[in-house]
C-alpha cells in the first residue's frame, strides 16, 4: 500500500468540520446538474480530500466514529422506514431471494478464487462471504422516490437480512477453521444460539421500553436521544455476541418501526439528522479509504477486474432469477440489483479479518477496496434511473389513482384552546393527512375579549400548533379570531376557508349537570354539516396498539361515509397498528371496498355487532392502549336512531378512562336554524327528548338486555 503522508494539510477541528459541511452542501448542488447521484459525489469527494488524494484531511478518529455511526444510522433508517404490512406480504418471496443472493455469490466466489486467483479453499470461503454480503447503500434513493412499499424493495430488504446473517456465519466458520485447523461445529452452534437469544431479548424488551418511554416523556429531543441509545445498544450487543453492528442497527429499526410514525415530528428529526450529518460522514469516510494509486500494478488490476466481475455478476443473477420467477419488469430487477450490489460494511470486516490472519496479501486487499469503490458508485447510479421509472409505473398501475382521486382536497380546521393540549391535537391531525392530494391545515383559537391574558393564551396555543406542525414538516396556517363566541368563530372560519373536517379536543365536564360533549360541541354539530372529530387521547398516538371502530347500522347512507373511513385508515397506516371494525354484516363489504380501492395496505379486521346491546360488550374488550373510534350521527340523519340519543352518556359511563374519538360524518343540506338569538349556545328545547321519555327508553333497553340473557348467550366472539 502507498504510505500515508506524515501530516494532512488541515488539522484544526473547526476547519475539518467546515470542509466536511461544505462537501455535504455543495456536492448535491453540483452533481444534480450533472444527473449524478450525490452519494457518488460524497465518495469521490472523500477520495479527493483523503490521505490517498490531495491529503487535505486525515482519516482520524472523528471520521472513524462518525463514519461508523453513519453506517449504523443508514441501516437503522432502512429498518425504520419499512412498511411492515407489505414486508409480511413479501416475506416468502424475500426469503427465496435471500437464499439466492447468499448461495450464488458464495459459490461463484469460492470457485473463482480457487481456480482463477489461486488461493486455498479457506481463503476462498472467506472471499465468498465477502461476495455474499452487501449493504443497503442505495436505500435512500428508493426512499426518496417513495418506493418503500414496492415489492422489489421489500424483497431486497428481506434478502439483505438473510445474506448478512449467512455471510457472518460463514466468516465465523472460516476463522474457526483457520485458527483451530478444523471445522468447529460447537462454535457455530453456540453463535446461532447467541443469535436466537439476542433476537428474543430484543423482541421482548424493545417494544415495552419504547411504549413506556414515549408515554412518559413527550419532549422530542429526549425521545430522539432515547431512540439513538436503543440503536447503539442493539449494535453493541450484536457485536458482543460475534455479529456485525449493522445487523443490530437494522433490527432495532424494525422493532421501533411501530412506534415512530412516518409523519411524526420524531421521524422528521431522525431523517434530518441522519441525512444532514451522519450518513454523509459515512460516505466521505468510505471514499477516504480508497487508494487509486495501487492500480498501476497490472497484477492488481487483473485481480480487481476478476473480483469486480464476480461481485457484480453474482448479485445480478439472483435479481434476474427473482424477476423471472415473480414476473417482475426490468426496472424491478434493476432495483433489486441496485440495492444488493454495494459492498461496504461486512466486506470491510471480512477483508480486515483476512488481512489480520495473513490470509490475504496486499493485492487482494487493494482489489477488495476497488470492489467497494466501484460497487458503491454503480449501485446508486443504477438505482436512480430504475427507481424513477418504477415509480412512474407504480403510479400508473395504482387503482387508487383512477378517477382523479389524486386531486382530492382536504382543509382541516383544528380548534386549539390551550397550549397544553394543542401538540397532541396537531400530531393526530397530521397523522390523518391526505397524501394523495392537497391538504391544508388551519389552527384556530377563538376569543371573545381583548385582555392581555386572553391574547397570551391565544398566541401560546397557536405558536405550539405552528411549532408542532413544523417539526412534522407540515405547513400550518394559524388563525387568531375575535368573535362573539367559540361556535360562531368556528362556523365563520369553516365558511371562509371551505373546511372539510373539524378536529376538536374532547370537553371535560365541569359540573354534574354538564353534558358529555359540552354545549359548544352540541351547538356546533347542529350548526354545520361538515365532518366533526372530537378526540381524547391519554397516550401518544404512536403507542396505540389497536384502533377499534364502532359503526352504527345505516352509516353507509351518510354522504360522509367514505371520508371518515379514509381518515381512520390513514391514521391506522401511519401508526402501523391493526384496525377492527365492529359493525353489522351489511357494512363490512362496503368498508372493505373503500380501504382496498384506496390501497392503504393496513391490517383490517371485522367483528359482527348488530345493535347497541352488543356494543356494551366492548367496554370490557377495549384496552388502555387501544383507541376507540365511535361513529356518531346527528339528529334527523339517516343513521340516527333513538338509541343514539344516549350514546354520549354511555361513553361517559363505560369509557371514561379509554382513548376515545367520536366522529360525526359529513352531511349535505341546509343546517338547522338556531332557535335562540340572545344565547347562541343554548340548546333547542323542541328537539331535545323529555326526561320521562329518556327514562322509559332506558327501562325498555334494560328489560330487553335481561330477556336476551335468557334467550341467547352474550356475543363473546367479537374479540377472537
TORMIFI-518259 format. One line per field, with one value per residue (C-alpha): x, y, z. Coordinates in steps of 0.001 Angstrom, whole numbers, plus 500000, padded with zeros to 6 digits. Example, Ala and Ser with C-alpha at 12.3 -4.5 7.8 and 13.67 -1.06 7.14 Angstrom:
// residues 2
x <- (512300, 513670);
y <- (495500, 498940);
z <- (507800, 507140);
***
This chain:
// residues 720
x <- (500000, 501120, 502398, 500439, 501754, 503127, 500546, 497497, 497175, 494288, 494374, 492279, 488935, 486863, 488467, 487936, 484272, 483906, 485343, 483076, 479981, 480992, 481185, 477796, 476341, 477839, 478210, 474435, 474016, 476744, 476039, 472287, 473035, 475165, 472454, 474853, 473632, 475001, 476019, 478719, 479747, 480293, 482532, 484508, 484937, 486267, 488828, 489929, 490401, 491624, 495149, 495317, 494131, 495293, 495889, 493787, 492273, 493483, 491136, 491383, 489202, 486424, 485871, 486119, 483466, 481086, 481579, 480698, 477711, 476631, 476661, 474589, 472254, 471818, 470827, 468594, 466713, 466272, 464559, 462601, 461086, 459973, 456239, 455802, 452443, 453845, 457014, 454940, 453192, 456545, 458307, 458261, 459454, 462148, 463397, 463819, 465684, 467815, 468859, 469710, 471706, 473615, 474331, 475100, 477769, 479207, 479605, 480881, 483288, 484758, 485205, 486710, 489019, 490406, 490727, 491407, 493138, 494943, 494152, 493406, 489885, 489770, 490717, 488281, 485477, 486307, 486192, 482890, 481470, 482596, 480783, 477622, 477262, 476040, 474839, 471673, 473724, 471194, 468161, 467978, 467399, 464459, 463025, 463356, 461300, 458643, 459410, 459466, 456356, 457458, 457680, 461143, 462462, 460887, 462179, 465674, 465476, 464468, 467250, 469710, 468883, 469429, 472580, 474253, 473491, 474664, 477861, 478645, 478141, 480486, 483006, 482845, 483265, 486248, 488000, 487386, 488965, 491914, 492675, 491906, 492698, 489268, 485618, 484261, 480582, 480065, 481370, 478924, 476084, 476954, 476920, 473477, 472241, 473519, 471830, 468492, 468699, 469695, 466692, 464307, 465612, 465291, 461851, 460658, 462431, 462441, 458674, 457962, 460739, 459613, 455941, 456769, 459210, 457033, 454086, 456081, 458211, 456874, 459914, 461158, 464829, 464585, 462755, 465380, 468256, 466364, 465927, 469613, 470607, 468478, 470076, 473624, 472739, 471455, 474580, 476955, 475120, 475243, 478982, 479426, 477842, 480002, 477776, 478231, 476859, 474956, 472692, 471807, 471026, 468803, 466949, 466445, 464857, 462438, 461447, 460994, 459191, 455857, 456400, 457777, 455057, 456285, 454527, 455502, 457865, 460208, 460576, 461336, 464085, 465600, 465688, 467002, 469976, 470851, 470664, 472343, 475271, 475801, 475178, 477251, 480072, 479966, 480087, 483021, 484886, 484418, 485993, 488942, 489872, 490245, 493713, 493604, 497418, 497653, 496102, 499327, 500307, 498959, 498586, 496425, 494336, 493815, 492714, 490472, 488725, 488112, 486757, 484631, 483133, 482292, 480807, 478508, 477530, 476793, 474390, 472793, 471903, 469670, 467836, 467338, 466079, 463692, 462398, 461583, 460058, 457831, 457031, 458604, 459607, 463159, 463042, 462180, 465149, 467426, 466065, 466823, 470262, 470959, 470037, 472174, 475194, 477034, 479659, 480800, 480252, 480602, 483069, 485368, 485007, 485857, 488972, 490203, 489897, 491584, 494445, 494930, 495137, 497594, 495057, 495153, 498064, 498071, 496903, 493696, 493227, 493514, 491333, 488649, 488827, 488396, 485293, 483901, 484591, 483054, 480007, 479323, 479421, 477403, 474618, 473192, 473577, 471585, 469075, 468386, 467346, 465380, 463627, 462322, 460827, 459434, 457747, 456003, 454893, 453516, 451531, 450079, 449066, 447781, 443975, 443639, 444734, 441795, 439033, 441148, 441376, 444789, 443116, 441052, 441450, 441215, 441041, 441318, 440461, 442000, 440432, 443166, 442042, 445270, 448955, 448946, 446583, 447488, 450510, 448549, 445686, 448049, 450002, 446780, 445623, 448960, 448768, 445424, 446889, 445817, 448947, 447080, 446106, 446356, 445751, 445711, 445791, 444412, 444823, 442085, 441797, 438611, 438462, 435710, 437755, 440909, 442500, 446252, 445630, 443310, 445751, 448611, 446700, 445797, 449350, 450834, 448308, 448865, 452646, 452524, 450416, 452779, 455846, 454381, 453367, 456766, 458504, 456465, 457411, 453813, 452598, 450144, 448191, 447209, 444035, 443600, 439919, 437954, 434288, 431031, 431577, 433544, 430889, 430306, 434058, 434435, 431460, 432805, 436217, 434559, 432777, 435777, 438336, 435995, 436787, 436111, 436673, 436983, 439129, 438435, 439610, 437054, 435145, 435831, 432767, 432915, 429688, 427408, 424708, 427179, 426811, 429463, 430280, 429550, 427128, 429591, 430190, 426488, 425700, 428424, 427024, 423607, 425065, 427341, 427150, 430931, 432696, 433498, 436078, 436161, 439156, 440718, 443987, 445763, 448774, 450786, 449338, 452458, 451885, 448352, 448135, 444728, 442079, 438577, 435822, 432146, 429871, 426087, 423669, 422867, 426172, 426787, 423937, 425603, 427264, 430492, 430859, 433928, 435607, 435640, 436713, 439649, 440521, 440708, 442522, 445191, 445610, 445992, 448507, 450674, 450563, 451190, 448663, 445657, 442112, 438985, 435607, 432662, 429539, 426804, 427337, 425875, 428533, 431593, 431995, 431408, 434122, 436477, 435778, 436811, 440046, 441014, 440096, 442363, 445130, 446014, 447636, 446504, 445563, 441788, 439533, 435780, 433626, 429878, 427827, 424137, 422999, 423657, 423348, 426454, 428190, 428067, 430442, 433166, 433600, 435367, 437330, 438912, 442325, 444125, 446448, 443592, 441843, 438066, 436534, 432764, 430886, 428085, 425050, 423350, 419675, 417362, 420210, 419831, 421850, 420326, 418189, 416552, 419341, 421911, 420474, 422116, 425383, 427328, 426113, 427028, 430557, 430981, 429821, 431811, 434750, 435779, 439359, 439858, 441348, 438330, 437496, 433926, 433359, 430230, 430281, 429769, 426183, 424930, 421873, 420777, 421905, 419132, 418478, 419435, 416369, 417900, 419051, 420170, 422248, 423565, 424987, 421598, 420041, 416958, 414271, 411899, 414375, 415506, 413706, 411904, 413191, 410240, 410954, 414617, 413672, 411181, 413764, 416360, 413877, 412958, 416607, 417374, 414374, 415488, 419032, 417650, 415447, 418313, 420462, 417880, 417118, 420646, 424224, 426240, 428193, 431616, 433180, 433836, 437411, 438614);
y <- (500000, 503576, 505087, 507940, 511457, 512415, 515107, 516300, 519847, 520715, 519556, 522093, 520608, 523631, 523714, 519976, 520285, 523272, 521340, 518369, 520581, 522359, 518997, 517970, 521272, 521678, 518076, 517521, 521006, 520458, 516815, 517299, 519438, 516622, 513997, 512141, 510696, 512735, 509522, 509063, 512681, 512128, 509126, 510915, 513926, 511627, 510241, 513749, 515165, 511939, 510734, 508938, 512016, 515582, 514789, 517700, 515767, 512774, 509889, 510428, 509189, 511681, 510102, 506642, 507444, 509455, 507081, 504034, 505788, 506887, 503294, 502213, 505162, 504121, 500580, 501862, 504162, 501279, 499246, 502206, 503245, 499765, 499238, 496236, 495259, 494938, 493351, 490483, 490092, 489738, 487706, 484365, 485835, 487731, 484544, 482870, 485876, 485953, 482337, 483080, 486219, 484297, 480989, 482178, 484759, 482329, 479501, 481765, 483468, 480194, 478672, 481764, 482390, 478853, 478399, 481968, 483637, 480527, 480801, 477926, 476785, 478502, 481873, 481269, 480653, 483926, 485769, 484063, 485536, 488956, 488490, 487230, 490188, 493602, 496906, 498861, 501832, 502856, 502643, 506451, 506678, 504263, 506153, 509479, 508129, 506728, 503057, 501835, 499734, 498430, 494607, 494720, 496905, 494787, 491569, 493054, 494068, 490582, 489209, 491552, 490135, 486560, 487369, 489298, 486647, 483878, 485735, 486305, 482607, 481686, 484214, 482661, 479157, 480219, 481898, 478797, 476553, 478918, 479228, 475695, 473745, 472084, 472995, 473616, 472727, 473662, 477199, 477745, 476257, 478488, 481524, 480610, 480067, 483504, 484965, 483368, 484557, 488050, 488255, 487039, 489514, 492460, 491329, 491294, 494367, 496990, 497314, 497575, 500093, 502221, 502209, 503098, 505857, 507508, 507518, 509077, 511617, 513811, 516023, 515384, 515858, 513338, 510898, 511272, 510596, 507595, 506133, 506664, 504950, 501926, 501733, 501868, 499438, 496913, 497417, 496960, 493883, 492352, 492942, 491326, 488058, 487897, 489626, 492830, 496034, 496855, 493877, 495227, 498688, 497244, 495021, 497981, 499871, 497014, 496888, 500661, 500923, 500539, 503418, 506099, 507057, 508281, 511663, 512272, 515056, 512418, 510768, 514125, 514724, 511276, 511690, 515247, 514464, 511314, 512809, 516060, 514715, 511044, 509363, 511917, 511469, 507729, 508155, 510579, 508227, 505370, 507499, 508381, 504688, 504227, 504375, 504758, 504668, 500935, 500177, 500893, 497263, 495007, 492063, 494138, 495359, 491749, 490607, 493661, 493009, 489350, 490196, 493024, 490797, 488139, 490707, 492262, 489054, 487114, 489850, 490354, 486673, 486448, 489585, 488144, 484806, 486590, 488701, 485614, 483697, 486541, 488093, 491481, 494016, 495082, 498103, 495934, 493708, 496751, 497995, 494664, 494620, 498226, 497582, 494454, 495404, 497657, 496081, 498093, 497053, 493267, 493365, 495608, 493303, 490272, 491746, 493143, 489711, 488036, 490524, 490207, 486393, 486616, 485028, 487948, 489771, 493466, 492796, 491087, 493713, 496574, 494721, 494369, 498110, 498576, 496367, 498503, 501687, 500546, 498866, 501878, 504057, 501760, 500851, 504400, 505138, 502045, 502665, 506267, 505525, 502369, 503893, 506836, 504587, 502126, 504963, 506104, 502529, 502128, 505358, 504272, 500863, 502112, 501688, 504490, 506971, 506238, 508758, 511718, 510655, 512220, 515614, 515181, 518250, 518446, 521502, 520621, 523066, 522300, 524034, 524840, 526051, 525956, 525214, 522073, 520019, 521631, 519448, 516195, 517507, 518734, 515459, 513493, 515718, 515338, 511542, 511659, 513790, 513006, 512330, 511862, 515449, 518849, 519009, 522364, 522703, 525612, 526087, 528285, 529943, 531915, 534512, 536915, 539528, 541551, 541236, 540562, 537168, 536066, 537270, 535440, 532143, 532559, 533290, 530458, 527957, 528992, 529028, 525490, 524394, 526007, 524526, 521008, 521103, 522469, 519614, 517190, 519139, 520278, 523774, 525198, 528460, 529893, 531924, 534187, 535099, 537584, 536672, 536641, 533103, 529968, 528304, 531395, 531805, 528197, 528460, 531632, 530009, 526947, 529125, 531346, 528537, 525918, 523491, 519793, 518486, 519974, 518406, 519369, 518223, 516443, 518527, 517975, 518005, 520900, 520170, 517207, 518552, 519229, 517023, 514643, 516556, 520007, 522650, 524166, 520923, 520077, 523513, 523137, 519779, 521337, 524296, 522661, 519671, 519189, 516203, 516867, 514806, 515018, 513244, 512447, 510505, 509789, 508280, 509388, 508274, 506265, 503924, 502913, 499128, 498802, 501044, 499778, 501381, 501021, 501783, 502122, 500497, 502661, 504577, 503728, 506004, 509135, 511332, 511459, 507675, 507422, 510419, 509078, 505603, 507174, 509288, 506368, 504255, 506915, 507155, 503375, 503286, 505954, 504396, 500920, 499052, 496989, 498284, 496384, 497441, 496439, 496651, 494572, 492316, 494783, 497397, 495155, 494757, 498458, 499468, 496892, 498205, 501752, 500554, 498307, 500791, 503374, 500762, 501775, 498452, 498160, 495173, 495468, 493017, 492865, 491771, 491440, 493622, 494016, 496619, 498669, 495615, 494077, 497424, 497194, 494231, 496466, 498147, 495004, 494407, 497785, 498053, 501083, 501220, 500973, 503836, 503510, 505319, 505800, 506895, 509152, 510540, 513885, 514068, 513508, 511947, 508645, 506575, 508216, 506106, 506653, 504686, 507185, 509876, 508268, 507422, 510294, 509265, 505648, 506660, 508698, 505818, 502949, 504539, 507421, 506100, 504996, 506773, 507940, 509540, 510415, 511169, 512805, 512232, 514935, 515664, 517806, 520017, 523065, 523264, 523836, 527443, 528432, 528944, 531310, 534782, 536018, 532926, 531080, 528331, 527318, 524012, 523647, 522523, 521461, 518887, 517555, 514468, 514845, 513379, 510959, 509730, 509095, 507120, 504981, 504234, 503272, 500966, 499318, 498715, 497222, 494911, 493800, 493046, 490976, 488994, 488415, 486870, 484113, 483684, 483677, 483815, 487002, 487622, 486710, 486094, 489701, 489512, 486206);
z <- (500000, 499380, 502634, 504050, 504388, 507760, 508364, 506482, 505223, 507582, 511198, 513109, 514259, 513212, 509757, 509310, 510173, 507841, 504904, 505567, 505781, 502571, 500794, 502194, 500998, 497521, 496331, 495798, 494266, 491691, 490886, 490468, 487427, 486011, 486757, 489051, 492375, 495244, 497023, 494400, 494879, 498589, 497926, 495199, 497479, 500173, 497719, 496735, 500243, 501840, 502530, 499164, 497270, 497849, 501517, 502765, 505663, 507569, 508340, 512068, 514911, 514102, 510682, 512171, 514804, 512630, 509712, 511792, 513355, 509864, 508641, 511632, 511029, 507393, 508338, 511145, 508761, 506338, 509047, 510399, 507050, 506004, 505694, 507975, 506499, 502982, 504361, 505753, 502418, 500618, 503307, 501475, 498214, 500068, 501741, 498374, 497029, 500189, 499690, 496064, 496843, 499530, 497801, 494258, 495257, 497809, 495282, 492496, 494874, 496130, 492671, 491030, 493994, 493853, 490079, 488922, 491853, 493073, 496776, 499132, 499959, 503348, 501884, 499017, 501502, 503220, 499894, 499136, 502346, 501140, 497815, 499542, 501882, 500825, 502288, 501511, 500400, 497733, 500018, 500489, 496734, 496976, 499946, 498133, 495223, 497576, 496879, 500480, 499749, 496358, 496291, 494718, 497555, 500290, 498736, 498583, 502253, 503370, 501182, 502885, 506310, 505153, 503173, 506001, 508623, 506290, 505424, 509102, 509861, 507006, 508336, 511805, 510386, 508279, 511196, 513300, 510671, 510250, 513949, 515129, 511984, 511771, 511479, 514977, 514870, 518511, 517899, 515041, 517068, 520003, 517706, 516398, 519956, 520975, 517893, 518811, 522435, 521292, 518980, 521684, 524264, 521897, 520733, 524321, 525707, 522954, 522335, 526054, 526625, 523686, 524709, 528310, 527411, 524757, 527152, 529961, 528055, 525284, 524682, 521140, 521985, 524803, 522537, 519820, 522215, 523602, 520102, 519305, 522563, 521673, 518220, 519540, 522345, 519814, 517692, 520624, 521878, 518390, 518283, 521702, 520543, 517409, 514823, 512899, 514496, 511285, 511917, 515365, 513987, 511278, 513749, 516091, 513200, 512603, 516277, 516607, 513269, 515015, 517456, 515103, 512579, 509220, 509544, 513163, 514312, 515754, 512343, 510753, 513333, 512781, 508998, 509210, 511442, 509515, 506029, 507051, 509069, 509893, 506529, 504511, 507038, 506403, 502629, 502841, 505187, 502708, 499985, 502207, 502497, 498745, 497218, 493435, 493104, 493715, 490342, 488477, 489013, 486242, 488621, 490941, 488003, 486822, 490292, 490652, 487340, 488232, 491671, 490305, 487624, 490216, 492634, 490023, 488202, 491384, 492533, 489144, 488710, 491847, 490747, 487262, 488628, 491013, 488135, 486076, 488996, 490231, 486856, 487580, 484957, 484124, 486410, 489431, 488588, 488436, 491759, 493445, 491853, 492832, 496457, 496771, 494635, 497099, 499364, 502381, 505985, 506053, 503154, 505160, 508163, 506046, 504443, 507747, 509369, 506391, 506347, 510101, 509845, 506886, 504538, 502069, 500520, 499636, 496079, 497220, 499901, 497422, 494921, 497596, 498205, 494452, 494539, 497349, 495394, 492114, 493643, 495863, 492743, 490471, 492935, 493406, 489697, 488691, 491459, 490478, 486893, 487703, 490742, 488739, 486056, 488599, 490493, 487310, 486609, 490140, 489856, 486522, 487892, 491252, 491287, 493810, 491146, 488884, 488535, 489587, 493220, 493456, 493134, 496321, 498514, 502292, 504522, 508203, 510974, 514367, 517330, 519852, 523257, 525288, 524597, 526740, 524577, 521254, 520288, 520666, 518505, 515787, 515737, 515396, 512539, 510746, 511063, 509225, 506445, 502900, 500833, 497550, 497037, 498654, 502390, 504159, 507941, 509949, 513698, 515172, 518567, 519236, 521997, 522954, 524816, 524240, 527661, 527783, 529406, 526581, 523939, 525662, 525740, 522076, 520953, 523027, 521649, 518048, 518496, 519886, 516900, 514410, 516092, 516216, 512559, 511554, 513373, 511245, 508076, 507577, 506736, 509238, 508992, 512365, 512909, 515939, 515817, 517898, 517725, 519648, 520930, 520106, 517948, 515842, 515318, 514173, 511823, 510246, 509758, 508166, 505622, 504901, 504429, 502906, 505730, 505103, 508652, 512125, 514861, 518468, 521859, 523991, 526514, 530191, 532389, 534852, 536750, 537340, 535046, 532264, 529164, 527842, 524663, 526086, 524926, 522464, 520567, 520542, 519178, 516532, 515408, 514907, 513024, 510437, 508124, 507925, 509477, 513139, 515050, 518848, 520333, 523692, 523922, 527193, 525377, 522321, 519006, 518166, 521134, 520159, 519783, 518090, 516598, 517403, 515327, 516200, 513258, 513710, 511269, 508275, 508388, 504726, 503691, 505065, 502465, 504509, 504768, 502509, 504113, 507675, 506503, 504692, 507751, 510215, 507608, 507131, 510909, 511179, 508335, 509941, 513406, 511992, 514138, 513154, 512924, 513986, 512626, 514798, 512656, 511055, 508072, 505601, 506345, 506253, 502459, 501926, 504411, 502979, 499498, 500452, 502074, 499175, 496476, 498133, 498500, 502049, 502897, 506531, 508656, 508933, 510745, 511203, 514132, 513706, 516066, 515357, 517885, 520977, 523196, 521637, 521820, 525622, 525468, 524057, 527438, 528678, 525472, 524752, 526434, 527804, 524779, 522260, 520515, 520428, 517463, 517655, 514545, 515712, 513939, 514064, 514933, 511953, 509910, 508054, 510543, 513617, 515928, 519284, 520956, 519675, 521976, 524997, 523274, 524934, 528387, 527649, 526598, 529742, 531914, 530353, 528506, 530768, 531042, 527440, 524465, 522537, 519213, 518218, 514526, 513189, 509423, 506867, 505754, 502920, 503030, 504940, 508551, 511105, 512031, 515576, 517755, 520327, 519399, 522798, 523662, 520621, 522889, 524273, 523249, 521092, 523540, 520780, 519520, 522890, 524314, 527612, 530861, 531054, 527527, 528362, 531485, 529556, 526874, 529492, 531227, 527912, 526983, 530400, 530038, 526570, 527777, 530659, 528281, 525840, 528542, 528970, 525269, 523809, 525182, 525000, 521850, 523188, 519779, 518812, 520126, 518780);
***
